Amino acid sequence: QQQPPPSQPTGGGGGGPFMMGAGGGGAGGAMYPPINKVLAPNFTTRSFIFIISMIQILVFVLELIVGQIWFCGAFVTGNDMAGPSSECLKWMGGKYLPCIQNGEVYRFITPALLHAGILHIFTNLVSQTMIGYTCELHWGSLRMCCFYFATAFGATLLSCAASAGSVSVGASGALLGIIGAYMAWILMNWNNRDVLPQPCPRMCTMITWLFIIFMIGISMTGIDNFAHLGGWMSGLMLGFTFNKSTMPVSFMDGRVSCVRITFGVLSLAYFVTLLAVTFLVVETSGECWGDLPTC
């Protein structure tokens, strides 16, 4: 009996093997996942990551307005990120040690809501959505919120101690903190295939993110690498301290309590030591609130 000829792959909606869809997630034999599953896996509007991202966008719009009205332009010469001046960012609540030592301790957290320009906020929010929704799915919104702001605090602390005279802004310190906490979570649930079907590829993905972020920081000027390092370190320590553990990697099996205590002590030492250095050791000179520029 004569068989009908095989159908030829097409580029339309019929499910050819070379499709990259934007909809249904691999239906029709698609080789690649939909683009929304790549850029924002496990996306939901009822999440901390969505809310904080919207706040950061609104704050950035406010930065541009303030910069245009009071600081000689929303986009100034010398800012390669396409945004306002450092004076504007300092006035808006960026990390600046003379202000922190003057009692403005809210500046430990507010830098995570600010961004230096369009390129800065775009790269941070894309990275944040690619990683954050999946982490929040495993942790819940409350734990995600605590990790986010605690690691943002840890990032600012190391930046204050090691780069005292700079004005620093951006969510990347908190993003590195989430990566660190997620790496700890992967190790603490390594053998639980119900929540972590592929632990090794997931860990390799996080290591790749680390490599890319730190290489960009090393190769470009104006990047606060100390904030990145502080965010990742504090995230790793807090992750081992507070993440849930079900079936950990073999070298941690039976030692989870010891690991929690060890990293809990390290976390406390990190924050207390850097707070002491920030307020008692580092000496800075600079004007916190100066006159508005004459344009």
C-alpha positions as CSV (number, residue, x, y, z in Angstrom):
1,Q,0.0,0.0,0.0
2,Q,1.4,3.4,-1.0
3,Q,2.1,5.8,1.9
4,P,1.4,9.5,1.7
5,P,4.5,11.7,1.4
6,P,5.7,13.2,4.7
7,S,4.6,16.8,5.4
8,Q,7.2,19.5,5.0
9,P,8.1,21.8,8.0
10,T,6.7,25.2,7.6
11,G,7.4,28.6,9.2
12,G,3.8,29.3,10.0
13,G,1.6,28.2,12.9
14,G,1.6,24.5,12.0
15,G,4.3,23.4,14.5
16,G,7.4,23.1,12.4
17,P,10.6,22.2,14.3
18,F,12.2,25.6,14.1
19,M,9.5,27.7,15.7
20,M,10.1,30.0,18.6
21,G,6.7,30.9,19.8
22,A,5.2,33.6,21.9
23,G,2.3,31.6,23.2
24,G,1.5,28.1,24.2
25,G,4.8,26.7,25.5
26,G,6.1,24.1,23.1
27,A,2.8,23.1,21.4
28,G,3.0,21.6,18.0
29,G,6.6,20.3,18.5
30,A,8.3,23.7,18.9
31,M,12.0,23.4,19.6
32,Y,12.2,26.5,21.8
33,P,10.0,27.7,24.7
34,P,7.8,30.8,24.2
35,I,9.7,34.0,24.7
36,N,7.6,35.0,27.7
37,K,8.7,31.8,29.4
38,V,12.3,32.8,28.9
39,L,12.2,36.4,29.9
40,A,9.7,36.1,32.8
41,P,9.3,32.4,33.9
42,N,6.5,31.9,36.4
43,F,5.3,35.5,35.9
44,T,2.4,36.7,38.0
45,T,1.2,40.2,38.9
46,R,0.4,39.0,42.5
47,S,4.1,38.9,43.5
48,F,6.7,41.0,45.2
49,I,8.9,41.0,42.1
50,F,6.2,42.5,40.0
51,I,5.4,45.2,42.6
52,I,9.0,46.2,43.2
53,S,9.7,46.3,39.5
54,M,6.7,48.7,39.0
55,I,7.9,50.8,41.9
56,Q,11.4,51.0,40.3
57,I,10.0,52.1,37.0
58,L,7.9,54.8,38.6
59,V,10.8,56.0,40.7
60,F,13.0,56.2,37.5
61,V,10.4,58.3,35.8
62,L,10.4,60.6,38.9
63,E,14.2,60.8,38.6
64,L,14.0,62.0,35.0
65,I,11.4,64.6,36.0
66,V,13.5,65.9,38.9
67,G,16.6,65.9,36.8
68,Q,15.0,67.8,34.0
69,I,13.5,70.5,36.4
70,W,16.2,71.0,39.0
71,F,19.5,69.3,37.8
72,C,20.1,70.6,34.3
73,G,18.5,67.8,32.3
74,A,17.1,64.3,32.5
75,F,19.9,63.0,30.3
76,V,23.2,64.6,31.0
77,T,26.6,64.4,29.2
78,G,28.9,62.0,31.0
79,N,26.3,59.6,32.1
80,D,26.8,56.6,29.8
81,M,23.7,54.9,31.1
82,A,21.5,57.7,29.6
83,G,20.1,59.3,32.7
84,P,20.4,62.2,35.2
85,S,23.5,63.5,37.0
86,S,25.0,62.0,40.1
87,E,24.0,65.1,42.0
88,C,20.4,64.3,41.1
89,L,20.8,60.7,42.2
90,K,22.4,61.8,45.5
91,W,19.5,64.2,46.1
92,M,17.0,61.4,45.3
93,G,18.4,59.1,48.0
94,G,21.4,57.3,46.4
95,K,24.1,55.8,48.6
96,Y,26.5,58.5,49.7
97,L,28.4,57.9,52.9
98,P,28.6,61.5,54.2
99,C,24.8,61.6,54.2
100,I,24.6,58.2,55.9
101,Q,27.0,59.2,58.6
102,N,24.9,62.3,59.0
103,G,22.0,60.1,60.1
104,E,20.2,59.4,56.8
105,V,20.2,55.7,57.3
106,Y,17.4,55.2,54.8
107,R,20.1,55.4,52.2
108,F,21.1,51.9,53.0
109,I,17.9,50.7,51.2
110,T,16.8,53.5,48.8
111,P,19.6,52.9,46.3
112,A,17.9,49.6,45.3
113,L,14.9,51.7,44.1
114,L,17.0,54.1,42.0
115,H,18.8,53.6,38.7
116,A,21.4,55.7,36.9
117,G,19.8,55.6,33.4
118,I,17.7,53.8,30.8
119,L,20.4,51.1,30.1
120,H,20.8,50.5,33.8
121,I,17.2,50.0,34.7
122,F,16.6,47.9,31.6
123,T,19.3,45.4,32.3
124,N,18.5,45.2,36.0
125,L,14.8,44.6,35.4
126,V,15.2,42.1,32.7
127,S,17.6,40.1,34.9
128,Q,15.3,40.6,37.9
129,T,12.3,39.2,36.1
130,M,14.2,36.3,34.6
131,I,15.4,35.1,38.0
132,G,13.0,36.6,40.6
133,Y,9.6,35.0,39.8
134,T,11.1,31.5,40.0
135,C,12.7,32.2,43.3
136,E,9.6,33.7,44.7
137,L,7.6,30.7,43.6
138,H,9.8,28.5,45.8
139,W,10.2,31.0,48.7
140,G,6.9,32.9,48.9
141,S,6.5,36.6,48.8
142,L,7.4,37.4,52.4
143,R,10.7,35.5,52.3
144,M,11.5,37.0,48.9
145,C,10.9,40.5,50.3
146,C,13.1,39.9,53.3
147,F,15.9,38.5,51.2
148,Y,15.6,41.4,48.7
149,F,15.9,44.2,51.1
150,A,18.4,42.5,53.5
151,T,20.8,41.8,50.7
152,A,20.3,45.3,49.3
153,F,21.4,46.5,52.8
154,G,24.3,44.1,52.7
155,A,25.4,45.4,49.3
156,T,25.3,49.1,50.4
157,L,27.3,48.2,53.6
158,L,30.2,46.8,51.6
159,S,30.0,49.7,49.2
160,C,30.2,52.2,52.1
161,A,33.2,50.5,53.6
162,A,35.2,49.9,50.4
163,S,34.0,52.8,48.1
164,A,33.1,55.5,50.5
165,G,33.2,58.6,48.3
166,S,31.0,57.3,45.5
167,V,27.3,57.9,44.8
168,S,25.8,54.5,44.1
169,V,22.4,53.3,42.9
170,G,20.7,50.3,41.4
171,A,18.9,47.0,42.2
172,S,21.9,44.9,41.1
173,G,23.1,44.4,44.7
174,A,19.8,43.0,45.7
175,L,19.7,40.9,42.4
176,L,23.1,39.4,43.3
177,G,21.7,38.8,46.8
178,I,18.8,36.8,45.3
179,I,21.2,34.8,43.2
180,G,23.3,34.0,46.3
181,A,20.3,33.0,48.3
182,Y,19.0,30.9,45.4
183,M,22.3,29.1,45.1
184,A,22.1,28.2,48.8
185,W,18.5,27.0,48.3
186,I,19.6,24.8,45.4
187,L,22.2,23.1,47.5
188,M,19.8,22.7,50.4
189,N,17.3,20.9,48.1
190,W,19.6,19.3,45.7
191,N,18.1,15.8,45.9
192,N,14.5,16.8,46.0
193,R,13.3,16.1,42.4
194,D,9.8,17.3,43.2
195,V,10.9,20.9,43.7
196,L,14.2,20.8,41.8
197,P,14.1,18.3,38.9
198,Q,17.5,19.5,37.4
199,P,19.7,20.9,40.2
200,C,23.0,20.9,38.2
201,P,21.8,22.9,35.2
202,R,20.0,25.3,37.6
203,M,23.3,25.9,39.5
204,C,25.2,26.3,36.3
205,T,22.8,28.9,35.2
206,M,23.3,30.9,38.4
207,I,27.1,30.6,38.1
208,T,26.8,31.9,34.5
209,W,24.8,34.9,35.8
210,L,27.5,35.6,38.3
211,F,30.2,35.4,35.7
212,I,28.4,37.7,33.3
213,I,27.6,40.3,35.9
214,F,31.1,40.5,37.4
215,M,32.7,40.5,34.0
216,I,30.6,43.4,33.0
217,G,31.5,45.2,36.2
218,I,35.2,44.6,35.7
219,S,35.2,45.7,32.0
220,M,33.2,48.9,32.5
221,T,33.8,52.1,34.5
222,G,31.2,53.4,36.9
223,I,30.1,50.0,38.1
224,D,29.9,49.5,41.9
225,N,31.5,46.0,42.1
226,F,31.7,46.2,45.9
227,A,27.9,46.5,46.1
228,H,27.6,43.4,43.7
229,L,30.0,41.4,45.9
230,G,28.4,42.5,49.1
231,G,24.9,41.6,47.8
232,W,26.0,38.1,46.6
233,M,27.9,37.4,49.9
234,S,25.1,38.5,52.1
235,G,22.6,36.6,50.0
236,L,24.6,33.4,50.2
237,M,25.0,33.6,53.9
238,L,21.4,34.5,54.6
239,G,20.2,31.8,52.2
240,F,22.0,29.1,54.1
241,T,20.7,30.5,57.3
242,F,17.0,30.9,56.5
243,N,16.1,28.8,53.5
244,K,14.0,25.7,53.9
245,S,15.9,22.4,53.4
246,T,14.3,19.1,52.4
247,M,16.8,16.8,50.7
248,P,20.2,18.6,50.6
249,V,23.3,17.8,48.7
250,S,25.2,14.8,50.1
251,F,28.0,16.7,52.0
252,M,25.3,18.7,53.9
253,D,23.1,15.6,54.7
254,G,22.7,15.4,58.4
255,R,24.6,18.7,58.9
256,V,21.9,21.3,58.0
257,S,21.6,22.6,61.5
258,C,25.3,23.1,61.8
259,V,25.3,24.8,58.4
260,R,22.5,27.2,59.5
261,I,24.3,28.1,62.7
262,T,27.6,28.7,61.0
263,F,26.2,30.9,58.3
264,G,24.0,32.7,60.8
265,V,27.0,33.6,62.8
266,L,28.8,34.7,59.7
267,S,25.8,36.8,58.6
268,L,25.7,38.6,62.0
269,A,29.4,39.2,61.9
270,Y,29.2,40.6,58.4
271,F,26.5,43.1,59.2
272,V,27.8,44.2,62.6
273,T,31.4,44.5,61.4
274,L,30.5,46.6,58.3
275,L,28.1,48.8,60.3
276,A,30.9,49.5,62.8
277,V,33.3,50.2,59.9
278,T,30.8,52.5,58.2
279,F,30.1,54.7,61.2
280,L,33.3,54.4,63.3
281,V,36.2,53.7,61.0
282,V,35.7,55.3,57.5
283,E,36.3,59.0,57.4
284,T,34.7,61.0,54.5
285,S,34.4,64.6,53.5
286,G,31.7,65.8,51.3
287,E,28.6,68.0,51.3
288,C,25.3,66.0,51.7
289,W,22.8,68.7,50.7
290,G,24.3,71.5,48.6
291,D,22.7,74.2,46.6
292,L,20.9,73.3,43.4
293,P,23.0,73.7,40.3
294,T,22.7,76.8,38.2
295,C,22.1,75.6,34.6
